[in-house]
Amino acid sequence: MFNTADGANAAGLNYIRVPIGASDFSAGEYSLDDTSGDTSFNSFNINRAPSYLFSVLQDVKAINNNIKVHIVPWSPPAWMKTTDPTYLLKAVQGFQSKGIPIYAVSIQNEPQNSNPTYPTSTLTPAVEGQIGAALRTLLNNNGLSSVKHNWDNAGSYPITLQKMQDAGNSFAGVAFHCYAGSVSNQDTFHNAYPNKEIYFTECTGTYGSDWWADIKAFYAMAQASKAVYPKDAGGPFGQRIAVSVEGNLNWALRVGAFVTGRVSSSDWLRYSLVVLNWDDSASTSWNPVSVSATIAFRGAQASYTFPVGVTTLWWFAPATSATSAFTDGTTFTFVDDILRFDVTTCPQNATTEADNFTSGR
């Protein structure tokens, strides 16, 4: 899941969200301080978290040392009633004492969700804004100014935008879930605060539903993580480039194209394609159909047959030369910076080819 090497049969994920205390997937209910009334947090103990949590995170770090860890409570300790920013500070410090640097912390998972079957807690935007301002000060005063923190599930907060104005300097951005509202909530927020970060931190399908229809778009988004991952240590993340998908089967492919810069100007740029083929007829009966496309990039063409699922392709090209190349040596002459797909045919042996769920080059 976390191997970022080009060509590896792995997703190359680089971001993990971890509960502070129990979540709806935990074996039992716990917080990191269950001593009632312990406002001084003398009983706070990071080791109340299962030991495997930190060993697994260390294993992930060993594979991808640039992993970003985002922590968030599903609920504060039951006795606390409202989240104390000191509890969150100590959680950040506790994770870091285990060798897990924290990239971001949210104050409360789904702050409008109250569910008696697993840990939850409601917070008003006003209270969350107050806690956020206090936590920002605590982090800064304890050498943790680089740790970001976010509204969580901002899309369903009716006055979040006003509270972002009130406490905006305290928050790096917002985190959304897919269970209510619309993706347009993200647009509303971005238009109001274009310099704030937007995270999409949770979405699951519905039990008994068409699971593939539920997850395939998000699977493609996850694959894009690898496409934009820095090629060099300390190098830049990739940037999206323009894509045009044409032809009578253009509806079947969802295509993202990216270019990643290099630390050394003499090193070739990396280009990546993430292509989702969802021609599966899953709404009626499972019938995966591979789709052939002609890919035009910088003045040259190549053909590829995409099985149902997600395919990631890579190649490298000099920044100023007139030639780009796949890693197998196939060369292309380019004249512009837009990638075009012409999707018009399906191979006759589509069913056989569709058995190869993912592939890469």
C-alpha positions as CSV (number, residue, x, y, z in Angstrom):
1,M,0.0,0.0,0.0
2,F,2.8,2.5,0.8
3,N,5.6,1.6,-1.6
4,T,6.2,4.7,-3.8
5,A,8.7,3.2,-6.2
6,D,7.8,3.7,-9.8
7,G,6.5,0.5,-11.4
8,A,5.9,-1.2,-8.0
9,N,2.7,-3.1,-7.7
10,A,1.6,-0.8,-4.8
11,A,-0.7,2.2,-4.3
12,G,2.1,4.5,-2.9
13,L,-0.2,6.0,-0.3
14,N,1.5,8.7,1.8
15,Y,-1.2,9.9,4.2
16,I,-2.7,8.1,7.2
17,R,-5.5,9.3,9.6
18,V,-5.2,7.7,13.0
19,P,-7.8,7.8,15.9
20,I,-6.8,9.3,19.2
21,G,-8.4,6.7,21.5
22,A,-11.2,4.3,20.3
23,S,-13.1,4.6,17.1
24,D,-16.0,2.6,15.6
25,F,-13.5,-0.1,14.5
26,S,-11.8,-0.5,17.9
27,A,-12.0,-3.8,19.8
28,G,-13.1,-1.8,22.9
29,E,-13.7,1.7,24.2
30,Y,-10.9,3.7,25.7
31,S,-9.3,7.1,25.7
32,L,-5.7,8.1,26.6
33,D,-6.9,9.4,30.0
34,D,-9.9,7.6,31.5
35,T,-9.3,8.9,35.1
36,S,-12.4,11.0,35.8
37,G,-11.6,14.7,36.7
38,D,-8.0,14.5,35.8
39,T,-7.8,18.0,34.5
40,S,-4.0,18.1,35.1
41,F,-3.7,15.0,32.9
42,N,-1.4,13.2,35.3
43,S,-2.9,9.9,34.2
44,F,-2.6,10.6,30.5
45,N,-0.9,7.5,29.0
46,I,-0.1,7.1,25.3
47,N,0.4,3.4,26.0
48,R,-3.4,3.0,26.5
49,A,-3.4,2.7,22.7
50,P,-2.8,-0.8,21.4
51,S,0.9,-1.5,21.1
52,Y,0.4,-2.8,17.5
53,L,-0.7,0.7,16.5
54,F,2.8,2.1,16.8
55,S,4.5,-1.0,15.5
56,V,2.4,-0.9,12.4
57,L,3.1,2.8,11.9
58,Q,6.8,2.1,12.3
59,D,6.5,-0.6,9.6
60,V,4.8,1.9,7.3
61,K,7.6,4.5,8.0
62,A,10.2,1.9,7.1
63,I,8.6,1.5,3.7
64,N,7.8,5.2,3.2
65,N,9.7,7.6,5.5
66,N,7.7,10.6,4.2
67,I,4.4,9.3,5.4
68,K,2.2,12.0,6.9
69,V,0.2,11.1,10.0
70,H,-3.0,13.0,10.8
71,I,-4.5,12.2,14.3
72,V,-8.1,12.9,15.5
73,P,-10.3,11.8,18.4
74,W,-13.6,10.1,17.7
75,S,-14.4,11.3,21.3
76,P,-12.6,13.0,24.1
77,P,-12.5,11.1,27.4
78,A,-16.1,10.7,28.6
79,W,-15.5,12.8,31.7
80,M,-14.1,15.7,29.8
81,K,-17.5,16.7,28.1
82,T,-15.7,19.1,25.7
83,T,-12.3,18.5,24.2
84,D,-9.5,20.1,26.2
85,P,-6.7,21.4,23.9
86,T,-4.1,20.1,26.4
87,Y,-5.4,16.5,25.7
88,L,-4.7,17.0,22.0
89,L,-1.3,18.5,22.7
90,K,-0.3,15.5,24.8
91,A,-1.6,13.2,22.1
92,V,0.7,14.9,19.6
93,Q,3.6,14.6,22.0
94,G,2.7,11.0,22.9
95,F,2.8,9.9,19.2
96,Q,6.1,11.7,18.7
97,S,7.6,10.0,21.7
98,K,6.9,6.7,19.9
99,G,8.8,7.9,16.9
100,I,5.8,9.0,14.9
101,P,6.0,12.6,13.8
102,I,2.5,14.2,13.5
103,Y,1.7,16.2,10.4
104,A,-1.8,17.3,11.4
105,V,-4.4,17.1,14.2
106,S,-8.1,17.6,14.0
107,I,-10.1,18.6,17.1
108,Q,-13.1,16.2,16.6
109,N,-14.2,13.6,14.1
110,E,-17.6,14.4,12.7
111,P,-18.5,17.0,15.3
112,Q,-22.2,16.9,14.5
113,N,-22.5,13.1,14.8
114,S,-24.0,11.6,17.9
115,N,-24.2,7.8,17.9
116,P,-24.6,5.6,21.0
117,T,-23.1,2.5,19.3
118,Y,-19.5,3.9,19.1
119,P,-17.4,6.8,20.4
120,T,-18.7,10.2,19.2
121,S,-19.0,13.7,20.5
122,T,-20.8,16.8,19.3
123,L,-19.1,20.2,19.2
124,T,-20.6,23.5,18.0
125,P,-18.5,25.5,15.5
126,A,-18.0,28.2,18.1
127,V,-16.6,25.8,20.7
128,E,-14.4,24.1,18.0
129,G,-13.1,27.5,17.0
130,Q,-12.2,28.3,20.6
131,I,-10.4,25.0,21.1
132,G,-8.6,25.5,17.8
133,A,-7.2,28.9,18.8
134,A,-6.1,27.5,22.2
135,L,-4.5,24.4,20.6
136,R,-2.6,26.5,18.1
137,T,-1.0,28.5,20.9
138,L,-0.1,25.3,22.8
139,L,1.5,23.7,19.8
140,N,3.5,26.8,19.0
141,N,4.6,27.2,22.6
142,N,5.8,23.6,22.7
143,G,7.9,23.5,19.6
144,L,5.2,22.1,17.4
145,S,4.4,25.1,15.1
146,S,4.8,22.9,12.0
147,V,1.8,20.6,13.1
148,K,-1.3,21.6,11.2
149,H,-4.8,21.4,12.4
150,N,-8.2,21.3,10.8
151,W,-11.9,21.6,11.1
152,D,-13.2,18.0,10.6
153,N,-16.3,17.4,8.5
154,A,-16.5,21.1,7.7
155,G,-19.1,20.7,4.9
156,S,-22.0,20.1,7.3
157,Y,-21.1,22.9,9.6
158,P,-23.7,25.7,8.8
159,I,-21.6,28.6,10.0
160,T,-18.1,27.1,9.5
161,L,-17.1,29.9,7.1
162,Q,-17.8,32.6,9.7
163,K,-15.8,30.6,12.3
164,M,-13.0,30.2,9.9
165,Q,-12.9,34.0,9.7
166,D,-12.8,34.2,13.5
167,A,-10.2,31.5,14.1
168,G,-8.7,31.2,10.6
169,N,-5.1,31.7,11.6
170,S,-5.4,28.7,13.9
171,F,-6.5,26.3,11.2
172,A,-4.6,25.1,8.2
173,G,-7.7,23.9,6.5
174,V,-10.7,21.6,6.6
175,A,-11.5,17.9,6.3
176,F,-14.6,16.5,4.6
177,H,-16.5,13.2,4.7
178,C,-18.9,12.0,2.1
179,Y,-21.9,11.0,4.2
180,A,-23.9,14.2,4.0
181,G,-24.1,17.3,1.9
182,S,-22.5,17.6,-1.5
183,V,-19.0,17.9,-3.0
184,S,-20.1,21.5,-3.8
185,N,-19.5,22.2,-0.1
186,Q,-15.8,21.9,-0.9
187,D,-16.1,24.4,-3.7
188,T,-17.9,26.8,-1.4
189,F,-15.2,26.6,1.1
190,H,-12.4,26.9,-1.5
191,N,-13.9,29.9,-3.1
192,A,-14.1,31.7,0.2
193,Y,-10.7,30.6,1.5
194,P,-8.5,29.7,-1.6
195,N,-5.3,29.5,0.5
196,K,-6.7,27.0,3.0
197,E,-6.1,23.3,2.6
198,I,-8.9,20.8,1.8
199,Y,-8.7,17.1,2.9
200,F,-11.1,14.3,2.1
201,T,-10.5,12.0,5.0
202,E,-13.3,9.4,5.0
203,C,-15.8,7.7,2.8
204,T,-17.2,4.2,2.8
205,G,-19.8,2.3,0.8
206,T,-23.1,0.9,2.0
207,Y,-23.3,-2.7,3.2
208,G,-25.2,-4.8,0.7
209,S,-24.8,-2.3,-2.1
210,D,-22.7,-2.4,-5.3
211,W,-19.3,-2.1,-3.5
212,W,-17.4,-1.5,-6.7
213,A,-19.6,1.4,-7.8
214,D,-19.2,2.9,-4.3
215,I,-15.4,2.8,-4.2
216,K,-14.1,3.0,-7.8
217,A,-13.8,6.8,-8.0
218,F,-12.0,6.9,-4.7
219,Y,-9.7,4.1,-5.7
220,A,-8.6,6.2,-8.7
221,M,-8.1,9.2,-6.3
222,A,-5.8,7.0,-4.1
223,Q,-3.8,5.8,-7.2
224,A,-3.2,9.5,-8.0
225,S,-1.3,9.7,-4.7
226,K,1.5,7.7,-6.2
227,A,1.4,9.6,-9.5
228,V,2.3,12.9,-7.7
229,Y,4.7,11.6,-5.1
230,P,8.1,13.3,-5.3
231,K,10.6,11.3,-7.4
232,D,13.6,12.7,-5.4
233,A,14.1,13.1,-1.6
234,G,13.1,16.6,-0.9
235,G,11.7,17.1,-4.4
236,P,8.4,18.6,-5.4
237,F,5.1,16.8,-5.6
238,G,3.6,16.4,-9.1
239,Q,1.3,18.8,-10.7
240,R,-1.7,18.1,-12.9
241,I,-1.5,18.7,-16.6
242,A,-4.3,19.0,-19.1
243,V,-6.2,16.0,-20.5
244,S,-8.8,15.7,-23.3
245,V,-10.7,12.4,-23.6
246,E,-12.4,12.1,-26.9
247,G,-14.2,9.4,-29.0
248,N,-17.4,7.5,-28.7
249,L,-16.3,5.6,-25.6
250,N,-14.9,8.7,-23.8
251,W,-17.4,8.1,-20.9
252,A,-15.6,4.8,-20.0
253,L,-12.3,6.4,-18.9
254,R,-11.5,8.8,-16.2
255,V,-8.0,10.1,-16.8
256,G,-5.6,12.2,-14.7
257,A,-2.2,13.3,-16.0
258,F,0.7,14.6,-13.9
259,V,4.2,15.9,-14.2
260,T,6.8,15.7,-11.4
261,G,9.8,18.1,-11.2
262,R,13.2,17.0,-10.2
263,V,15.8,18.3,-7.7
264,S,18.5,18.4,-10.3
265,S,17.7,20.3,-13.5
266,S,19.6,17.7,-15.5
267,D,17.3,14.9,-14.4
268,W,14.4,14.0,-16.6
269,L,10.9,14.9,-15.5
270,R,8.5,12.1,-14.6
271,Y,5.1,12.0,-16.3
272,S,2.3,9.8,-14.9
273,L,-1.2,8.8,-16.1
274,V,-3.9,7.4,-13.8
275,V,-6.7,5.9,-15.8
276,L,-9.9,4.5,-14.4
277,N,-11.9,2.2,-16.7
278,W,-15.4,1.8,-15.3
279,D,-17.0,0.1,-18.3
280,D,-18.3,-2.8,-16.1
281,S,-22.1,-2.7,-16.4
282,A,-22.0,-3.2,-12.6
283,S,-25.5,-1.7,-12.2
284,T,-27.0,-4.6,-14.0
285,S,-24.6,-7.6,-14.2
286,W,-20.9,-7.7,-13.8
287,N,-19.5,-7.5,-17.4
288,P,-16.0,-5.9,-17.4
289,V,-15.0,-4.6,-20.8
290,S,-11.4,-3.5,-21.6
291,V,-11.1,-0.3,-23.6
292,S,-8.5,0.5,-26.2
293,A,-7.3,4.1,-26.6
294,T,-4.8,6.1,-28.7
295,I,-2.8,8.4,-26.5
296,A,-1.4,11.5,-28.0
297,F,1.2,13.4,-26.0
298,R,3.5,16.2,-27.2
299,G,3.1,15.3,-30.9
300,A,3.4,11.5,-30.7
301,Q,0.9,8.7,-30.3
302,A,0.8,5.4,-28.4
303,S,-1.9,2.7,-28.0
304,Y,-2.9,1.0,-24.8
305,T,-5.7,-1.3,-23.7
306,F,-7.1,-0.5,-20.3
307,P,-8.7,-3.3,-18.3
308,V,-11.5,-2.4,-15.9
309,G,-10.0,-1.0,-12.8
310,V,-7.1,1.5,-12.4
311,T,-4.0,1.6,-14.6
312,T,-1.0,3.8,-13.8
313,L,1.6,4.5,-16.5
314,W,4.9,6.3,-16.0
315,W,7.5,7.7,-18.4
316,F,10.3,10.2,-18.2
317,A,11.3,13.1,-20.4
318,P,13.9,15.9,-20.4
319,A,12.5,19.3,-19.4
320,T,13.7,21.1,-22.6
321,S,14.3,18.3,-25.1
322,A,12.0,17.4,-28.0
323,T,11.9,13.7,-27.0
324,S,10.2,11.9,-24.2
325,A,10.4,8.2,-23.4
326,F,8.7,5.3,-21.7
327,T,11.1,3.4,-19.4
328,D,11.2,0.6,-22.0
329,G,12.8,2.9,-24.5
330,T,9.8,3.8,-26.7
331,T,10.4,7.4,-27.7
332,F,8.0,10.2,-28.5
333,T,8.5,13.6,-30.1
334,F,6.4,16.3,-28.5
335,V,5.2,19.8,-29.5
336,D,2.8,20.8,-26.7
337,D,1.8,20.2,-23.1
338,I,-1.7,18.6,-23.4
339,L,-2.4,14.9,-23.4
340,R,-5.3,13.6,-25.5
341,F,-7.1,10.3,-25.4
342,D,-9.1,9.0,-28.4
343,V,-11.3,6.2,-27.1
344,T,-13.1,4.5,-29.9
345,T,-12.7,0.7,-29.9
346,C,-12.9,-2.3,-27.6
347,P,-10.8,-5.4,-28.3
348,Q,-12.6,-8.6,-29.1
349,N,-10.8,-10.4,-26.3
350,A,-11.9,-7.8,-23.8
351,T,-13.1,-10.3,-21.2
352,T,-9.7,-12.0,-21.0
353,E,-7.8,-8.8,-20.8
354,A,-10.0,-7.5,-18.1
355,D,-8.8,-10.2,-15.8
356,N,-5.6,-8.1,-15.4
357,F,-7.1,-5.8,-12.8
358,T,-4.2,-3.3,-12.6
359,S,-1.1,-2.7,-14.6
360,G,1.7,-0.2,-15.0
361,R,4.6,0.8,-17.1
